[in-house]
Amino acid sequence: MHFQGAFTALVTPFKNGSLDEEAYRAHVEWQIEQGIHGLVPCGTTGESATLSHAEHKRVIGICVDQVKGRVPVIAGAGSNNTAEAIELTRFAKDAKADGALLITPYYNKPTQRGLVAHFKAIAAEVSMPFIVYNVPGRTGTNVLPATLATMKASIPEVVGVKEATANLTQISEVMECCGPDFTLLSGDDFTVLPTLVIGGKGVISVVSNVAPKMMSQMCDAFFAGDLARARELHYALAPLCRAMFLETNPIPVKTALGMMGRLTPELRLPLVPLEEKNDACLRDILKKAGLV
């Protein structure tokens, strides 16, 4: 399976505390209509930390069913509990997802050897393409480029990484250590174009929930060799990217989709609605971008 281009880290719409299946299916459909290259249910943006296992599986199942093979689906299936990660990854495979996005164990803070052992244990039970999700800002653990190279060499399932360090030096070292056949995906909307320039394959994006066409067109322009157009879109997206992080993700992106009339912007505790001043700022940025 070829993972290239703009993949949206899908929000999970809720209504009165429950999954809003109708809004979720409509969101998936709109993403595909807008030219997105792939979809990622149950990532950080999908509030996976507050989904029950039954809901988690339901969200993946709905996404795969709605997509119907038109674009790849990389299902969030990670956990800080290796046994739980195996269970969720097995479900992702059974649901016919094309790959699994596996976060590095958070809170336990494993060593680099522990990280390798974690992914080996999952691969021993479930064989499918794995994208390692490296987001030290949320997990407290950084997967070093040399560790990714070890995983690539010893675990055939590890085909790539979602690098959410926003550290271009480290991102470059990942390419240096792992080579051009490793799928390097940006995990920060700010670093997509620089990541592509050094050999990255794309992005797992938050902002593409609200601007799927712009993000997918930026990737398309880059791969077509039109760097000027890619750069133009990079700067056009910049204010929106900043807006998505006015507060903790996915508070702003869900609020934005609510303003756009695409879903009810309901969050689960401990996430709370956007502060008033940030709400006004977000609306202003969306207006300037022609999205509301």
C-alpha positions in Angstrom: 0.0 0.0 0.0 1.3 3.4 -1.1 0.9 6.1 1.5 1.5 9.5 -0.2 0.0 12.9 0.0 -2.4 14.6 2.4 -4.1 12.3 5.0 -6.6 13.9 7.3 -6.5 13.1 11.0 -10.3 12.9 11.2 -12.3 14.5 14.0 -14.9 12.3 15.7 -18.2 14.2 15.7 -20.4 13.8 18.9 -24.0 14.6 19.6 -25.4 14.5 23.1 -22.4 12.5 24.2 -22.6 9.8 21.5 -20.9 9.3 18.2 -22.7 11.3 15.5 -22.5 8.7 12.7 -24.4 10.8 10.1 -22.1 13.8 10.5 -19.0 11.5 10.5 -20.0 9.8 7.2 -20.7 13.2 5.7 -17.3 14.5 6.8 -15.5 11.5 5.3 -17.5 11.9 2.0 -16.7 15.7 1.8 -13.0 15.0 2.4 -12.9 12.6 -0.5 -14.9 15.0 -2.7 -12.3 17.7 -1.9 -9.5 15.5 -3.2 -7.9 14.2 0.0 -5.4 11.4 -0.5 -6.1 9.3 2.6 -7.9 9.3 6.0 -6.9 8.6 9.6 -9.7 7.7 12.1 -9.0 7.5 15.8 -5.9 9.6 16.1 -5.3 12.4 18.6 -7.6 14.7 16.6 -10.3 12.0 16.8 -10.2 12.2 20.6 -9.3 8.6 20.7 -8.2 9.0 24.3 -11.8 9.3 25.4 -13.4 6.7 23.1 -14.4 3.4 24.6 -13.1 0.3 22.8 -16.5 -0.3 21.3 -16.6 3.3 20.0 -13.0 3.2 18.7 -13.9 0.1 16.7 -17.1 1.6 15.5 -15.4 4.8 14.3 -12.8 2.7 12.3 -15.5 0.5 10.9 -17.7 3.4 9.7 -14.7 5.1 8.1 -13.6 2.0 6.1 -17.2 1.4 5.1 -17.8 5.0 3.9 -14.5 5.2 2.0 -15.1 1.9 0.1 -11.5 1.6 -1.0 -11.4 5.0 -2.7 -8.5 6.3 -0.6 -6.2 4.5 1.9 -7.4 4.4 5.6 -4.7 4.3 8.3 -6.5 3.5 11.5 -5.3 4.8 14.9 -4.7 1.7 16.9 -2.0 2.5 19.4 -1.9 2.4 23.2 0.6 2.7 26.1 -0.5 -0.9 27.0 1.1 -3.3 24.4 -1.6 -5.9 24.9 -4.3 -3.3 24.2 -2.4 -2.0 21.1 -2.3 -5.6 19.8 -6.1 -5.9 20.3 -6.8 -2.5 18.5 -4.4 -3.3 15.7 -6.0 -6.7 15.2 -9.4 -5.0 14.9 -8.0 -2.4 12.4 -6.8 -5.3 10.2 -10.1 -7.2 10.5 -12.0 -4.0 9.6 -9.9 -3.9 6.4 -7.9 -0.7 7.2 -4.9 -0.3 4.9 -2.5 0.5 7.8 -2.3 1.2 11.5 -1.1 4.4 13.1 0.6 3.3 16.3 1.5 5.9 18.9 4.6 5.3 21.0 3.6 4.3 24.6 2.8 7.4 26.6 3.1 7.9 30.3 5.2 4.7 30.9 8.2 6.4 29.0 9.8 3.3 27.7 13.5 3.2 26.7 14.5 3.1 23.0 14.9 -0.7 23.4 11.5 -0.8 25.0 10.0 1.0 22.0 11.5 -1.6 19.6 10.2 -4.4 21.8 6.7 -2.8 21.8 6.4 -2.7 18.0 8.0 -6.2 17.7 5.3 -7.6 20.0 2.5 -6.0 18.0 4.0 -7.2 14.7 4.3 -10.8 16.1 0.5 -10.9 16.6 -0.8 -8.7 13.7 0.9 -8.3 10.3 -0.1 -5.1 8.4 1.6 -1.8 7.5 2.5 0.2 10.7 3.1 3.9 10.8 4.9 4.8 14.0 3.4 7.9 15.6 6.2 10.0 17.2 4.7 12.9 19.2 7.0 13.6 22.2 5.0 16.7 23.2 2.1 14.3 24.2 3.9 11.1 25.1 7.1 12.2 26.9 9.1 9.9 24.7 11.0 10.7 21.5 11.7 7.9 19.0 15.3 8.6 17.8 16.1 8.3 14.1 18.5 5.4 14.8 15.7 3.6 16.6 13.4 4.0 13.6 16.2 2.5 11.4 16.4 -0.4 13.8 12.7 -1.0 13.6 12.7 -0.7 9.8 15.5 -3.3 9.6 14.0 -5.8 12.1 10.2 -5.3 11.8 8.9 -5.4 8.2 5.5 -4.1 9.3 7.1 -0.7 10.2 6.9 1.1 6.9 6.9 4.7 8.0 6.6 7.3 10.7 4.4 10.2 11.5 7.0 12.7 12.7 5.3 15.3 15.0 8.4 16.7 16.6 8.4 19.8 14.3 12.2 19.4 14.5 13.5 19.6 10.9 17.0 18.5 12.0 15.5 15.2 13.4 13.2 14.8 10.5 16.1 15.1 8.1 18.0 12.5 10.2 15.1 10.1 9.9 15.5 10.2 6.1 19.2 9.9 6.4 19.0 6.8 8.7 16.0 5.1 7.0 16.4 5.9 3.3 14.0 6.9 0.6 11.9 3.8 0.7 10.7 4.7 4.2 7.4 6.6 4.4 8.1 9.8 6.3 4.9 11.7 7.0 4.8 15.1 8.6 2.8 15.2 11.8 2.7 19.0 12.0 0.9 21.1 9.5 3.6 23.8 9.7 6.4 21.4 8.5 4.7 19.7 5.5 6.5 21.4 2.7 9.9 21.3 4.3 9.4 17.6 5.0 8.4 16.9 1.4 11.5 18.8 0.2 13.9 16.5 2.1 12.2 13.3 0.9 9.0 13.0 2.9 5.9 11.4 1.4 3.1 13.6 2.9 1.3 14.6 6.0 -1.2 13.4 8.6 -3.0 16.7 8.9 -5.3 18.5 11.4 -5.9 21.6 9.2 -7.1 19.4 6.3 -10.3 18.7 8.3 -11.3 22.3 7.3 -9.2 22.9 4.2 -8.7 19.4 2.5 -8.5 20.8 -1.0 -5.7 23.3 -0.2 -3.6 20.7 1.7 -4.0 18.0 -1.0 -3.3 20.5 -3.8 -0.1 21.6 -2.0 1.1 18.0 -2.0 0.0 17.5 -5.6 1.8 20.6 -6.7 5.0 19.5 -5.0 4.9 16.0 -6.5 4.2 17.5 -9.9 7.3 19.6 -9.6 5.5 22.9 -9.2 7.4 24.2 -6.2 6.2 27.8 -6.7 2.5 26.7 -6.4 3.3 24.4 -3.4 5.0 27.4 -1.7 2.1 29.7 -2.4 -0.3 27.1 -0.8 2.1 26.6 2.1 1.8 30.3 3.0 -1.9 30.5 2.3 -2.4 27.6 4.8 -0.1 29.2 7.5 -2.8 31.3 9.2 -5.2 28.4 9.3 -2.5 26.1 10.7 -1.8 28.6 13.5 -5.5 28.8 14.2 -5.8 25.1 14.7 -3.5 25.4 17.7 -4.9 28.5 19.4 -5.7 25.9 22.1 -5.2 22.2 22.5 -6.0 20.2 19.4 -8.8 19.2 18.5 -10.6 22.1 20.3 -10.1 24.7 17.5 -10.6 22.3 14.6 -13.9 21.1 16.0 -15.0 24.6 16.7 -14.0 25.6 13.1 -16.1 22.8 11.6 -19.0 23.9 13.8 -18.6 27.4 12.4 -18.6 26.0 8.9 -21.8 24.1 9.6 -20.3 20.7 9.1 -20.9 19.2 12.5 -21.9 19.9 16.2 -18.7 21.1 17.8 -19.1 18.9 20.9 -16.0 17.8 22.8 -15.5 15.3 25.6 -14.1 16.2 29.0 -11.3 17.0 29.9 -11.4 19.1 26.7 -13.6 22.2 27.0 -15.0 24.8 24.5 -12.7 27.4 23.0 -12.2 30.6 25.1 -14.3 33.6 23.8 -11.3 35.7 22.6 -9.9 32.7 20.7 -13.3 31.9 19.3 -13.4 35.4 17.8 -9.9 35.1 16.5 -10.7 31.7 14.9 -13.8 33.0 13.2 -11.8 36.0 11.8 -9.2 33.7 10.3 -11.8 31.4 8.8 -13.5 34.4 7.2 -10.3 35.6 5.7 -9.7 32.2 4.2 -13.2 32.2 2.8 -14.3 29.1 4.8 -17.2 30.8 6.7 
